[in-house]
Amino acid sequence: MANEVRGVIARAKGAPVEVTTVVVPAPAPGEALVRVQACGVCHTDLHYRDGGINDDFPFLLGHEAAGVVERVGDGVADVAPGDFVILNWRAVCGQCRACSRGEPWYCFSTFNAQQKMTLADGTALSPALGIGAFAELTLVAAGQCTKVDAAVPAQVAGLLGCGVMAGLGAALNTASVRRGETVAVIGCGGVGDAAILGASFAGARTVIAVDVDDRKLEWARGFGATHTVNAGTGDVVEAIRELTDGFGADVVIDAVGRVETFTQAFYARDLAGRVVLVGVPTPDMKLELPLIDVFGRGGSVKSSWYGDCLPSRDFPMLIDLHRQGRLPLDKFVSETIGLDDVEAAFDKMHRGEVLRSVVTF
């Protein structure tokens, strides 16, 4: 039996979002129906609204979420009704060539629910990142549900569903920051601050936060930045070199995802250093670098998909670290809001007033 709930959709490119009735089917085999308790307002949702991902409108927005499993379809064994779960957008298949070689965090065949959620008139919705959690209920593949300790508030746990996990994973998994290294992070929004927290947690001796907003730079200090650079007042590359004995950082993480910031990251690293791109670029962006510089600087240039995380491994571990007081995930929550406030939350995000607005139900 289908359920009718309220949800936030993007109907056309660049148009304001709207709250409307969404029809959510009962779970089929391999699927789970989740009652959403909290969902963060992520920049990726804004990309969807503005047509920066694809043009499969209308979208059911929201993906950075936690909630309680309400029903499961046949054949589901890993989660059960009543389980508190974080939703993830990379349910691993266990069978592709990445999974077969023991690297499931690179799974090349991730999957989502097969059934479509719809508008009341039957129009199929495209759920953001296969989740669509700006709704009271959502339908996902059961593998997109990761059970965690229910003692952590949903508005905190859900942040691991995207932005915070992307940043933490960029530092801990993709860059593999080591004790005593120097790290620079360009862009100090939610993802960037999570990368700063991850680098600090890993034992980096110097963690440089780079942004154009002094308010964000001050927030970055609260997550472990030892130095800050205002990118609007001088040469970012030279500033990072000055703070790293003239060499450049061992690791530079671009949490913005623009040609300008990636180029800064590329040249701000030390010889044989690592560059990690975790900010999401738009399809129209083109990068041009002298090939001799790619060769001559050595090291590695990587993109970080979802922080190269494995939800079944990383989510419970990070929740436990938070419960122990060692990982202050709650500091990312700037405000809790209702479904009707999502458009205003996008405006606050643009103005740099929040790290995360979180919709709660």
Secondary structure, DSSP 4 states (H G I P E B T S, - for coil): --EEEEEEEE-STTPPPEEEEEEEPPP-TTEEEEEEEEEE--HHHHHHHTTSS---PSEE---EEEEEEEEE-TT--S--TT-EEEE-S-B--S-SHHHHTT-GGG-S--B--SSPPEETT-PBPEEGGGT--SBSEEEEEGGGEEE--TTS-HHHHGGGGTHHHHHHHIIIIIS---TT-EEEEE--SHHHHHHHHHHHHHT-SEEEEEES-HHHHHHHHHTT-SEEEETTSS-HHHHHHHTTTTS-EEEEEESS--HHHHHHHHHHEEEEEEEEE-SPPPTT------HHHHHHH-SEEEE-SGGG--HHHHHHHHHHHHHTTSS-GGGG--EEE-GGGHHHHHHHHHHT--S-EEEE-
